[in-house]
């Protein structure tokens, strides 16, 4: 479980564990895609046996007028929303 919102990730991990399902909480914001060859992925599958579900859902939106979007905010949105799926 990895999320930009650390508290939400912990809460979701706790809910899954409460259902008696194995889960892995890896902390906050991730800067690279998950998958084979990415640190942590192999360790998780070794510890848990296999993954039943992997959800890669990375997207953000800045609610600000188009003329007020900073280059830094635009770059962050593009990196997450476009590069995150590649």
C-alpha positions as CSV (number, residue, x, y, z in Angstrom):
1,X,0.0,0.0,0.0
2,X,1.6,3.2,-1.2
3,X,-0.2,6.6,-1.3
4,X,0.7,10.2,-1.4
5,X,-1.5,10.5,1.7
6,X,0.3,8.5,4.3
7,X,-2.6,8.5,6.8
8,X,-5.0,7.2,4.1
9,X,-2.5,4.4,3.2
10,X,-2.3,3.4,6.8
11,X,-6.0,3.4,7.3
12,X,-6.6,1.4,4.1
13,X,-3.9,-1.1,5.1
14,X,-5.5,-1.5,8.5
15,X,-9.0,-2.0,7.0
16,X,-7.6,-4.8,4.7
17,X,-5.8,-6.4,7.6
18,X,-9.0,-6.3,9.6
19,X,-10.7,-8.4,6.9
20,X,-8.0,-11.1,7.5
21,X,-6.3,-10.4,4.2
22,X,-2.5,-10.1,3.9
23,X,-1.4,-6.7,2.8
24,X,1.9,-4.7,2.7
25,X,2.2,-1.1,3.6
26,X,5.3,0.5,2.1
27,X,4.9,4.1,3.2
28,X,4.2,7.4,1.5
29,X,4.8,8.9,-2.0
30,X,6.3,6.7,-4.6
31,X,8.3,8.2,-7.5
32,X,8.5,5.2,-9.8
33,X,6.1,2.7,-11.1
34,X,5.6,-0.6,-9.3
35,X,6.2,-3.9,-11.0
36,X,8.8,-6.7,-11.5
37,X,12.3,-5.3,-11.2
38,X,11.2,-2.4,-8.9
39,X,12.6,-2.6,-5.4
40,X,10.0,-3.8,-3.0
41,X,7.9,-5.7,-5.5
42,X,9.9,-8.9,-5.4
43,X,10.1,-8.7,-1.6
44,X,6.4,-8.3,-1.3
45,X,5.6,-11.3,-3.5
46,X,8.2,-13.3,-1.7
47,X,6.7,-12.5,1.7
48,X,3.0,-12.8,0.7
49,X,3.3,-15.5,-2.0
50,X,1.5,-13.7,-4.8
51,X,-0.5,-10.6,-5.6
52,X,-4.2,-11.1,-6.2
53,X,-4.7,-7.4,-7.1
54,X,-2.4,-4.6,-8.0
55,X,-4.0,-1.2,-8.5
56,X,-1.8,1.5,-10.1
57,X,-3.9,4.6,-9.8
58,X,-1.9,7.7,-9.9
59,X,-3.5,11.0,-10.8
60,X,-3.7,14.5,-9.4
61,X,-5.5,17.7,-10.4
62,X,-4.8,21.2,-9.4
63,X,-8.0,23.2,-9.0
64,X,-6.7,26.6,-10.0
65,X,-7.4,29.0,-12.9
66,X,-5.5,28.0,-16.0
67,X,-3.6,31.3,-16.1
68,X,-2.4,30.8,-12.5
69,X,-0.9,27.3,-12.9
70,X,2.8,27.4,-12.1
71,X,5.3,25.5,-14.3
72,X,6.2,23.4,-11.2
73,X,2.6,22.4,-10.7
74,X,2.1,21.6,-14.4
75,X,5.3,19.5,-14.4
76,X,4.1,17.6,-11.4
77,X,0.7,16.9,-12.9
78,X,2.2,15.8,-16.2
79,X,4.8,13.5,-14.4
80,X,2.1,11.8,-12.4
81,X,-0.8,11.8,-14.8
82,X,1.1,11.0,-18.0
83,X,4.4,9.5,-17.1
84,X,2.8,7.4,-14.3
85,X,1.0,5.2,-16.8
86,X,4.0,4.6,-19.1
